[in-house]
Amino acid sequence: MAGRNRTADPCRMADLVGGFVERLGPVQAHCDSIEGALAGLLPPALRAHCRLGGVTGGSVKLVVDSASYMYELQLCKSELLMELQQLCPSARLRRIQVTMTG
């Protein structure tokens, strides 16, 4: 392999990266709309200790910084899920997972 000269095809790499970025667009839009919806749904005291950890396969991951806020979110997550489903129908949310920062 030492004798081979390899050249990179910049057009092909650009196409590859461009396609990847295009596929991320809808995911980013879902996260933005869910994050905005959460900001409107959660009370300010809870919002200060909670953040969106990600959205994958219809599952919203919420990350909290203490066990008491985790418990509070666990108690209301079914109602929160119903609200998010109404506000962000294109995200096709099915569940909320609450975790604590590690």
N, C-alpha and C positions, 0 to 999 in steps of 0.2 A: 504494500500500500504506500510505501514511502515514495515510489516513483510516480504516483498518480497526481495529476494536477486537478484539483476540484475547484469549480467556480460556482458561486451562488447565483441563482437566478432571482434578482431582486423583485421582478414583477410577480413571480410565483409566490414568493414569501409575502408580498403585500396582499395578494389575493387571499392567501391563507389567513393572515392576521385580520384582514377586513371581514372575511366570513365569520370568524370567531367573534369579533366585536358586534356584528349584526345579530348574531344569535343571542348575545347578552342583552341587547336592547330591551326586549319584552320582559326579561327577568328584572332588569334594573327599574323598568317602569312599574312593575308590580311592587317591588320593594319601596319605591318612592311613595306610591299611593297607599300602601299599607302603613308605612311610617307616618304619613300625614293623617290617616284615619286614627291610628293609635294616639297621636298627639291630641286629637279631638275627643277621644273616648276616655282616656285615662285621666284621673284627677291629677292636678299638678304635683301633689306630694308623692304619689306613686310614680308618675312619669319621671321625676328626678332620679329615681333609683332603678329604672327599667329602661332597656334599650332593645331594639330589634337586632337579633343575632343572625337572622337570615330567613329565607323562604326557599324551601326545597320540596318539590313533589306534593304541593298542597299543604305542607306543614309549616307553620310559623314558629320560629324559635325566639322566645323572649328571654333575655338574660337580665337577672336582677343581682343586686349587690348584697342582699342579706336574706336570711331565712324568713324573717317576718314578712317581707314583701313577696317572697316566693309563695308563702302560705296564702297571702291575700289574693294573689293572682290565681292560684289554684282554685280558690273558692269561686271566683267569678269568670273563669276561663270559658265555660260553655256559653254564657251570655255574651262575652266578648267575641267569641267566635261567630255567633249569630250576627252580631253587629258588623263585624268585618266582612262576612259573607255578603251582607246587603250593600255595604259601602264599596267593596272591591270584588264584584262578581267575576270579573275576568281572571282573577287570581286563582279561582277554584279551590279555595281553602277548605281543608277537611279537619284539621286539628291544630291545637296550640300546644307547644311543648315549652315548659318553663324550666329554666336551669339557673344555677347560681354561678357567678364568676369564680374561677378557681384560683 
